[in-house]
Amino acid sequence: MLESRARVLADLEARRMADPYAVSALEDAVASRRWWVEQWPEGAQYVAGLVAQDVQDVLLDTVGRWPLCQGCDEAPAHPLHISPELGGPDPVWVCEESGSVVARLGDLSRSADRGGPV
């Protein structure tokens, strides 16, 4: 759970979104998924991606889409999404427009959003 929290927090910080509201949403998502893993221990490999998706959902309802793609110069603003959809076992951020892998979850700060190797 701590690793999942750290990875999502790193990506929030990379996009300058780690304000009190977003961090609170992250804490709520971690608490919710902690219960979820207690009920289904085999699902632990999916938690990091699911926590990221939970935070995305909360932020979408309040502050807008996060994280936005920074690599598609001519396309209108669009988000990245977690792949695979279930969130694991190795979640990555994927550009919604191009379909290219942008970064591993937790590595947005190392990414130039150009769909290069991750």
Stockholm file with secondary structure:
# STOCKHOLM 1.0

chainA/1-118         MLESRARVLADLEARRMADPYAVSALEDAVASRRWWVEQWPEGAQYVAGLVAQDVQDVLLDTVGRWPLCQGCDEAPAHPLHISPELGGPDPVWVCEESGSVVARLGDLSRSADRGGPV
#=GR chainA/1-118 SS CHHHHHHHHHHHHHTTCCSHHHHHHHHHHHHHHHHHHHHCGGGGGGHHHHHHHHHHHHHHHHTCCSSBCSSCSSSCCCBEEEESTTCCSSCEEEETTTCCEEEETTCGGGCCSSCCCC
#=GC SS_cons         CHHHHHHHHHHHHHTTCCSHHHHHHHHHHHHHHHHHHHHCGGGGGGHHHHHHHHHHHHHHHHTCCSSBCSSCSSSCCCBEEEESTTCCSSCEEEETTTCCEEEETTCGGGCCSSCCCC
//
